Amino acid sequence: MDDVIVVGAGPTGLTAAVELARRGVPVRVLDAAEGPHRGSRAKGVQPRTLELLDQIGVADRLVSLGTFDLPIRTHAPDGSFSDRSRDPEPDTAPDPTTPWRSTLLVPQWRTEQVLRERLAEEGVEVEYVSRVAGLSQDDGGVDLVLEGDRRLRAAWVVGADGGTSVVRRQLGVGFLGETHEEVRLLLGDAEIDGLDRDHWHMWSAEGPLIGTGSAFFALCPLPAASTWQIQIAHADPDLRATPALLTELVDALHPRVRVRRVEVVSDWRLNVRMVEDYRVGRVFLAGDAAHVHSPAGAMGMNTGIGDAVNLAWKLAAVLRGADPSLLASYADERLPVAAHVLGLSSELTGRAITARTADQVRDAGGLGISYGTGERGPGPAAGDRAPDAPLVGGGSVFLRRREADWTVLAFGGAALAPPDLPAGSVQVLDADELAADETLRTAYAAVDGEVVVIRPDGYVWSRGQARTSSTGAKCSTTGNGS
């Protein structure tokens, strides 16, 4: 019997598998496709997602393959155009507590490639052409039947197999919400001549462009690739994306704009749906298998990766002996996040990128996500994001956090033995000795004698005053984020 089987090799499934494998959990990844998907799909990686991926060592690789700086060029019907930044606050720059503040543009296929390479470093390869046909479970494990009557059994299963999830349907979990038939996109990746690759080009026009009412064109050059992502909004239920149609529509934009080659095409319609629960017995749902919504704000893939990171460290801890009740916090923490994302993406649907407010952009970036429900004081509380800070020798809190599951920051001479935490490696750091400047103490609003415990997913588990007893160093905390 396998410890964990992940169904789905998109960003969510791959992230979950990496997080499990790097903690020593035997994991298998199944995918129904014949091989990796070639399309760009979700192309925006949000700042908080980069922080989560930094823990597994792939954020820097993604940054090297993407771009933060791609201004928007809006073309008018008379041939004129205007340029503006994608960021409503273009002067907002990273600082020592927050390495990334803008959305990274990088095609989804590239994100998946980087994650597959990281997974291979842990000795795990995706098993393609492995479509789940049946699923059942008992108290001891989960039985999967694959097409071709191949049978597998696992202690736990993670269903990350997309919006049409077979795992979700096999569980009988409802997918509550609605489909907006009037909101559709023609999508494609293609090589295009006649446009500079220094801008995200956009057009809007009336019916004659497609013949189905107002239309919106967006041609986005994909970093570190020769292709562009094509997005064409329409409301015609009979219109279908084909290489020939996308070529005709793009070529009609301007005499010098020509499609050289179409790589992949697809159709999209707006679904706003989510599950009532992320878990049924020994099976968990994550990513699009649990929630789908508008691509506005670039939050779908990012929310899925957040699901994966939240679940994986808890599942690994339970497999190492932690109390199984820890797993209940997965749905408790992630369901409200998904519900909020559905609301925000719906709010942004139909609004031009250039019309989004700075608050909406920050919200979409994920830096404000918190799992906390307790008392709040100065600095991050239990359940809040744990900020970065420079350390002596050119390192940082984020880089040091890669060395253990749990990181304990002891301020002002607080002596602390490794506290009683769910299973996983623990490092206790003298915050004052390691801090390169005042950033660390200021970022956490820490006082002498205080101890901050950071969870494996980069959120504060607890904080409070250390106290010494006859049995050794203890920590009187203000709560935890589980």
C-alpha positions as CSV (number, residue, x, y, z in Angstrom):
1,M,0.0,0.0,0.0
2,D,1.3,3.5,-0.9
3,D,1.4,6.1,1.7
4,V,-0.1,8.9,-0.5
5,I,-1.3,8.9,-4.1
6,V,-1.8,12.3,-5.7
7,V,-4.2,12.3,-8.6
8,G,-3.4,15.2,-11.1
9,A,-0.1,16.5,-12.2
10,G,-0.9,20.2,-12.5
11,P,0.6,22.8,-10.3
12,T,-1.5,21.8,-7.3
13,G,-0.8,18.1,-7.5
14,L,2.9,18.6,-8.2
15,T,3.4,21.0,-5.3
16,A,1.6,18.6,-2.9
17,A,3.8,15.8,-4.1
18,V,7.1,17.8,-3.8
19,E,6.1,18.9,-0.2
20,L,5.4,15.3,0.8
21,A,8.4,13.7,-1.0
22,R,10.9,16.2,0.5
23,R,9.7,15.2,3.9
24,G,10.4,11.6,3.2
25,V,6.8,10.5,2.5
26,P,6.5,7.9,-0.3
27,V,4.2,9.4,-2.9
28,R,2.9,8.6,-6.4
29,V,1.5,11.0,-8.9
30,L,-1.1,9.8,-11.4
31,D,-2.3,11.8,-14.4
32,A,-4.8,10.8,-17.1
33,A,-3.0,12.7,-19.9
34,E,-0.5,11.2,-22.2
35,G,2.1,13.8,-21.1
36,P,2.6,17.3,-19.8
37,H,0.2,20.0,-21.0
38,R,1.7,22.4,-23.5
39,G,-0.6,25.4,-23.0
40,S,0.1,28.6,-21.0
41,R,-3.2,28.5,-19.1
42,A,-2.7,30.3,-15.8
43,K,0.3,32.6,-16.4
44,G,0.4,34.7,-13.2
45,V,2.2,33.6,-10.1
46,Q,1.3,35.8,-7.2
47,P,3.8,37.1,-4.5
48,R,2.6,34.9,-1.7
49,T,2.7,31.8,-4.0
50,L,6.3,32.7,-4.8
51,E,7.0,32.7,-1.1
52,L,5.4,29.3,-0.7
53,L,7.4,27.9,-3.6
54,D,10.6,29.5,-2.2
55,Q,10.4,27.0,0.7
56,I,10.9,24.1,-1.8
57,G,13.6,26.0,-3.7
58,V,12.0,26.8,-7.0
59,A,10.9,30.4,-6.7
60,D,14.3,31.8,-8.0
61,R,14.1,29.4,-11.0
62,L,10.6,30.7,-11.9
63,V,11.7,34.3,-11.5
64,S,14.6,33.7,-13.9
65,L,12.1,32.3,-16.5
66,G,9.3,35.0,-16.1
67,T,8.9,38.7,-15.9
68,F,7.4,41.2,-13.5
69,D,7.7,44.2,-15.8
70,L,5.3,43.9,-18.7
71,P,3.4,47.1,-19.3
72,I,0.0,47.0,-21.1
73,R,-0.4,48.6,-24.5
74,T,-4.1,49.3,-25.3
75,H,-4.8,49.7,-29.0
76,A,-7.7,51.9,-30.2
77,P,-9.8,51.3,-33.4
78,D,-8.1,54.2,-35.2
79,G,-4.7,52.6,-34.8
80,S,-3.5,54.8,-31.9
81,F,-2.4,53.2,-28.6
82,S,-1.6,54.1,-25.0
83,D,0.7,52.4,-22.5
84,R,0.4,52.0,-18.8
85,S,1.8,49.7,-16.0
86,R,0.0,46.6,-15.0
87,D,0.6,47.6,-11.4
88,P,-1.7,50.4,-10.0
89,E,1.1,51.2,-7.6
90,P,4.2,51.0,-9.9
91,D,6.5,52.5,-7.2
92,T,5.7,49.6,-4.8
93,A,9.0,47.7,-4.6
94,P,10.1,44.6,-2.7
95,D,11.5,45.2,0.8
96,P,13.5,43.1,3.3
97,T,10.3,41.6,4.7
98,T,8.6,40.9,1.4
99,P,10.9,39.7,-1.5
100,W,8.1,39.9,-4.1
101,R,5.2,42.3,-4.4
102,S,4.1,42.0,-8.0
103,T,2.6,39.2,-10.1
104,L,5.2,37.1,-12.0
105,L,4.2,36.3,-15.5
106,V,5.3,32.8,-16.5
107,P,3.3,30.3,-18.5
108,Q,1.7,27.4,-16.6
109,W,3.5,24.8,-18.6
110,R,6.8,26.3,-17.4
111,T,5.7,26.3,-13.8
112,E,4.7,22.7,-14.1
113,Q,8.1,21.9,-15.7
114,V,10.0,23.5,-12.9
115,L,7.9,21.6,-10.3
116,R,8.3,18.3,-12.2
117,E,12.1,18.8,-12.2
118,R,12.0,19.5,-8.5
119,L,9.9,16.4,-7.9
120,A,12.4,14.3,-9.9
121,E,15.1,15.4,-7.5
122,E,13.2,13.6,-4.8
123,G,13.1,10.5,-7.0
124,V,9.4,10.7,-8.1
125,E,8.2,10.8,-11.7
126,V,4.7,11.5,-12.9
127,E,2.8,8.4,-14.0
128,Y,1.0,9.5,-17.2
129,V,-1.8,7.6,-18.9
130,S,-3.2,6.7,-15.5
131,R,-6.8,7.6,-15.5
132,V,-8.8,6.9,-12.4
133,A,-12.0,5.0,-13.1
134,G,-13.2,4.1,-9.6
135,L,-12.5,4.9,-6.0
136,S,-13.6,3.4,-2.7
137,Q,-12.3,3.6,0.8
138,D,-12.5,1.9,4.2
139,D,-11.0,2.7,7.6
140,G,-7.6,1.4,6.6
141,G,-7.1,3.0,3.2
142,V,-8.3,4.0,-0.3
143,D,-8.7,1.7,-3.3
144,L,-8.2,3.2,-6.8
145,V,-9.2,1.4,-10.0
146,L,-7.5,2.8,-13.1
147,E,-8.6,2.3,-16.7
148,G,-7.4,-1.1,-17.8
149,D,-8.4,-2.6,-14.5
150,R,-5.1,-1.6,-12.8
151,R,-5.6,-1.4,-9.0
152,L,-3.8,0.6,-6.4
153,R,-4.3,1.1,-2.7
154,A,-3.1,4.1,-0.6
155,A,-3.4,5.2,3.0
156,W,-4.4,8.7,1.7
157,V,-5.4,10.2,-1.6
158,V,-5.2,13.8,-2.8
159,G,-7.6,14.7,-5.6
160,A,-6.0,17.5,-7.6
161,D,-7.4,16.5,-11.0
162,G,-9.0,19.8,-12.0
163,G,-12.5,21.2,-12.4
164,T,-13.9,18.0,-14.0
165,S,-12.3,16.0,-11.1
166,V,-13.0,12.3,-11.3
167,V,-12.0,11.9,-7.7
168,R,-14.6,14.5,-6.6
169,R,-17.3,12.7,-8.6
170,Q,-16.4,9.3,-7.2
171,L,-16.7,10.8,-3.7
172,G,-20.1,12.1,-4.6
173,V,-19.2,15.6,-3.4
174,G,-21.4,18.4,-4.8
175,F,-19.8,21.3,-6.7
176,L,-22.0,24.2,-5.7
177,G,-22.3,27.3,-7.8
178,E,-23.2,28.3,-11.3
179,T,-22.1,28.5,-14.9
180,H,-22.2,31.8,-16.8
181,E,-22.8,30.7,-20.4
182,E,-22.5,34.3,-21.6
183,V,-18.9,34.7,-20.4
184,R,-16.6,32.7,-22.8
185,L,-13.0,32.9,-24.0
186,L,-11.2,31.5,-27.1
187,L,-7.7,30.6,-25.8
188,G,-4.6,29.6,-27.6
189,D,-0.8,29.7,-27.6
190,A,0.8,30.7,-30.9
191,E,3.9,32.2,-32.5
192,I,2.9,35.7,-33.8
193,D,4.9,38.2,-36.0
194,G,4.5,41.9,-36.2
195,L,4.2,42.9,-32.5
196,D,6.9,43.8,-30.0
197,R,7.3,41.5,-27.0
198,D,7.8,44.3,-24.6
199,H,4.1,44.9,-24.0
200,W,0.9,43.0,-23.2
201,H,-1.2,44.1,-26.2
202,M,-4.9,44.6,-25.8
203,W,-7.8,45.6,-28.1
204,S,-11.5,46.1,-27.7
205,A,-14.0,46.4,-30.5
206,E,-17.6,46.0,-31.4
207,G,-19.4,43.1,-33.0
208,P,-17.9,43.0,-36.5
209,L,-14.7,41.6,-35.1
210,I,-16.3,38.3,-34.2
211,G,-20.0,38.9,-35.0
212,T,-21.2,38.0,-31.6
213,G,-21.4,41.3,-29.7
214,S,-18.5,43.1,-27.9
215,A,-15.1,41.4,-28.0
216,F,-11.9,41.7,-26.1
217,F,-8.5,40.7,-27.5
218,A,-5.4,40.2,-25.4
219,L,-2.1,39.0,-26.8
220,C,0.5,38.4,-24.1
221,P,4.1,37.5,-25.0
222,L,5.1,34.5,-22.9
223,P,8.5,35.0,-21.2
224,A,11.4,32.6,-22.1
225,A,9.3,31.2,-25.0
226,S,8.6,32.0,-28.6
227,T,4.8,31.9,-28.2
228,W,2.1,34.3,-27.2
229,Q,-1.1,33.6,-25.2
230,I,-4.2,34.6,-27.1
231,Q,-7.4,35.5,-25.1
232,I,-10.5,36.5,-27.0
233,A,-13.7,37.2,-25.1
234,H,-17.1,36.4,-26.7
235,A,-20.6,35.4,-25.9
236,D,-21.4,33.0,-28.8
237,P,-22.2,29.5,-27.5
238,D,-21.6,28.0,-30.9
239,L,-18.2,29.5,-31.4
240,R,-15.3,27.0,-31.0
241,A,-11.6,27.6,-30.8
242,T,-9.7,26.2,-33.8
243,P,-6.2,27.0,-35.1
244,A,-7.9,28.4,-38.3
245,L,-10.3,30.7,-36.4
246,L,-7.6,32.1,-34.1
247,T,-5.3,32.7,-37.0
248,E,-8.1,34.6,-38.9
249,L,-9.0,36.7,-35.9
250,V,-5.5,37.7,-35.0
251,D,-4.5,38.4,-38.6
252,A,-7.4,40.8,-38.9
253,L,-6.1,43.0,-36.1
254,H,-3.5,44.8,-38.3
255,P,-1.9,44.3,-41.7
256,R,1.5,43.5,-40.1
257,V,0.2,41.1,-37.4
258,R,0.4,37.5,-38.6
259,V,0.1,34.1,-36.9
260,R,3.1,32.0,-37.8
261,R,2.1,28.8,-35.9
262,V,-0.6,27.8,-33.5
263,E,0.6,25.5,-30.7
264,V,-2.6,24.7,-28.8
265,V,-6.2,26.0,-28.6
266,S,-9.0,25.6,-26.1
267,D,-12.4,27.0,-25.1
268,W,-13.3,28.4,-21.7
269,R,-16.5,29.4,-20.0
270,L,-17.0,31.0,-16.7
271,N,-17.8,28.6,-13.8
272,V,-18.0,29.8,-10.2
273,R,-18.2,26.7,-8.0
274,M,-16.7,25.2,-4.9
275,V,-17.2,22.2,-2.7
276,E,-18.8,22.2,0.7
277,D,-15.9,20.2,2.2
278,Y,-12.3,19.5,1.2
279,R,-12.2,16.0,2.8
280,V,-14.2,12.8,2.7
281,G,-12.5,10.2,5.0
282,R,-9.0,9.5,3.7
283,V,-9.5,11.5,0.5
284,F,-8.7,15.3,0.2
285,L,-9.6,17.7,-2.6
286,A,-7.4,20.5,-3.7
287,G,-7.1,23.2,-6.4
288,D,-9.6,23.2,-9.2
289,A,-11.1,19.9,-8.0
290,A,-12.3,22.0,-5.0
291,H,-13.0,25.4,-6.5
292,V,-13.2,27.1,-9.9
293,H,-13.8,30.7,-10.7
294,S,-13.0,33.5,-13.1
295,P,-9.3,33.9,-14.1
296,A,-9.6,37.6,-13.3
297,G,-6.9,38.5,-10.8
298,A,-4.8,35.4,-11.5
299,M,-5.8,33.5,-8.4
300,G,-6.9,30.0,-9.5
301,M,-3.6,28.3,-9.7
302,N,-2.3,30.3,-6.8
303,T,-5.1,29.2,-4.6
304,G,-4.5,25.6,-5.5
305,I,-0.8,25.8,-4.7
306,G,-1.9,27.3,-1.3
307,D,-4.1,24.3,-0.8
308,A,-1.3,21.9,-1.6
309,V,1.2,23.5,0.8
310,N,-1.3,23.7,3.6
311,L,-2.3,20.1,3.3
312,A,1.0,18.4,2.6
313,W,2.9,19.4,5.7
314,K,-0.1,18.3,7.9
315,L,-0.4,15.0,6.1
316,A,3.3,14.4,6.4
317,A,3.2,15.2,10.1
318,V,0.3,12.7,10.6
319,L,2.1,10.0,8.7
320,R,5.1,10.6,11.1
321,G,2.9,10.2,14.2
322,A,1.2,13.5,14.8
323,D,-2.4,13.6,16.0
324,P,-4.7,12.9,13.0
325,S,-7.0,15.8,14.3
326,L,-4.4,18.1,12.7
327,L,-5.9,17.3,9.3
328,A,-9.2,18.8,10.2
329,S,-7.6,22.2,10.0
330,Y,-7.0,21.8,6.3
331,A,-10.6,22.4,5.4
332,D,-11.1,24.9,8.3
333,E,-8.3,27.1,7.0
334,R,-8.6,26.7,3.2
335,L,-12.4,26.8,2.6
336,P,-12.7,30.5,3.7
337,V,-9.8,31.4,1.5
338,A,-11.5,29.7,-1.5
339,A,-14.8,31.4,-0.8
340,H,-13.0,34.8,-0.6
341,V,-11.2,34.2,-3.9
342,L,-14.5,33.3,-5.6
343,G,-15.9,36.6,-4.5
344,L,-12.9,38.6,-5.4
345,S,-12.5,37.0,-8.9
346,S,-16.2,37.6,-9.6
347,E,-15.8,41.2,-8.6
348,L,-12.9,41.6,-11.0
349,T,-14.6,39.8,-13.9
350,G,-15.3,42.1,-16.8
351,R,-13.2,44.9,-15.3
352,A,-10.1,45.9,-17.3
353,I,-6.8,45.0,-15.8
354,T,-6.0,48.7,-15.9
355,A,-9.1,49.6,-13.9
356,R,-8.3,47.4,-10.8
357,T,-7.6,49.2,-7.6
358,A,-4.4,48.9,-5.6
359,D,-6.3,47.2,-2.8
360,Q,-7.7,44.6,-5.2
361,V,-4.3,43.9,-6.6
362,R,-2.8,43.5,-3.1
363,D,-5.7,41.2,-2.1
364,A,-5.1,39.0,-5.2
365,G,-1.4,38.8,-4.3
366,G,-2.2,36.7,-1.3
367,L,0.1,38.4,1.2
368,G,-2.9,39.3,3.5
369,I,-4.2,35.7,3.8
370,S,-4.4,34.8,7.5
371,Y,-5.7,31.7,9.3
372,G,-5.9,33.5,12.6
373,T,-9.0,33.9,14.7
374,G,-7.6,34.9,18.1
375,E,-6.5,38.2,19.7
376,R,-4.4,40.5,17.7
377,G,-1.6,42.8,18.8
378,P,1.4,44.4,17.2
379,G,3.2,42.3,14.7
380,P,2.0,39.1,13.0
381,A,-0.4,37.1,15.2
382,A,-1.0,33.3,15.2
383,G,-2.2,32.4,11.7
384,D,-0.7,35.4,10.0
385,R,2.0,35.3,7.3
386,A,5.5,35.2,8.8
387,P,7.6,38.0,7.2
388,D,11.1,37.7,5.9
389,A,14.2,39.6,7.3
390,P,17.9,39.7,6.5
391,L,20.3,37.6,8.7
392,V,24.0,37.9,9.2
393,G,26.1,36.4,6.4
394,G,23.8,37.5,3.6
395,G,21.0,35.0,4.5
396,S,17.4,35.6,5.4
397,V,14.6,34.1,7.5
398,F,13.1,32.6,4.4
399,L,16.3,30.9,3.4
400,R,16.9,29.5,6.9
401,R,13.4,28.2,7.1
402,R,14.2,25.7,4.3
403,E,16.5,23.9,6.8
404,A,13.7,22.7,9.0
405,D,9.9,22.2,9.1
406,W,9.5,24.4,12.2
407,T,11.4,27.6,12.9
408,V,11.5,29.1,16.4
409,L,12.7,32.7,16.8
410,A,13.8,33.6,20.3
411,F,14.1,37.3,21.0
412,G,15.9,39.2,23.8
413,G,17.7,36.4,25.4
414,A,14.7,34.0,25.6
415,A,16.1,30.5,26.1
416,L,13.9,27.9,24.5
417,A,14.3,24.1,24.0
418,P,12.4,22.8,21.0
419,P,8.8,23.1,21.9
420,D,6.2,20.3,21.7
421,L,5.0,20.6,18.1
422,P,3.4,18.3,15.5
423,A,6.0,15.9,14.0
424,G,8.8,17.4,11.9
425,S,12.2,18.9,12.3
426,V,12.6,22.0,14.5
427,Q,15.3,24.7,14.5
428,V,15.6,27.2,17.3
429,L,17.3,30.5,16.3
430,D,18.6,33.3,18.5
431,A,16.9,36.1,16.6
432,D,19.1,38.9,18.0
433,E,22.4,37.1,17.3
434,L,21.4,36.2,13.7
435,A,19.6,39.5,12.7
436,A,21.6,41.6,10.3
437,D,19.8,44.8,11.4
438,E,16.6,45.8,13.2
439,T,14.3,44.5,10.4
440,L,13.7,41.2,12.1
441,R,12.6,42.6,15.4
442,T,10.6,45.3,13.8
443,A,8.8,43.0,11.3
444,Y,7.6,40.8,14.2
445,A,7.1,43.6,16.6
446,A,9.0,41.4,19.1
447,V,9.9,42.3,22.7
448,D,12.6,40.9,24.9
449,G,11.8,37.4,26.1
450,E,9.3,36.7,23.3
451,V,9.3,33.6,21.2
452,V,7.7,33.2,17.7
453,V,7.0,29.8,16.3
454,I,6.7,29.6,12.5
455,R,4.7,26.7,10.9
456,P,6.1,24.6,8.0
457,D,4.0,26.6,5.5
458,G,5.3,30.0,6.6
459,Y,2.5,31.1,8.9
460,V,2.9,31.9,12.6
461,W,1.9,29.0,14.8
462,S,2.2,30.8,18.1
463,R,4.0,33.7,19.8
464,G,4.4,34.6,23.5
465,Q,6.7,35.1,26.4
466,A,9.2,32.3,27.2
467,R,9.3,31.2,30.9
468,T,11.7,29.0,32.7
469,S,10.6,26.2,35.0
470,S,12.4,23.4,36.8
471,T,11.7,21.2,33.9
472,G,13.5,23.5,31.4
473,A,12.5,26.2,29.0
474,K,8.9,26.6,28.2
475,C,6.8,28.9,26.0
476,S,3.6,30.5,27.1
477,T,1.9,31.2,23.8
478,T,-0.9,33.4,22.6
479,G,-2.5,30.6,20.5
480,N,-1.8,28.8,17.3
481,G,-2.9,29.0,13.7
482,S,-4.3,25.5,13.3
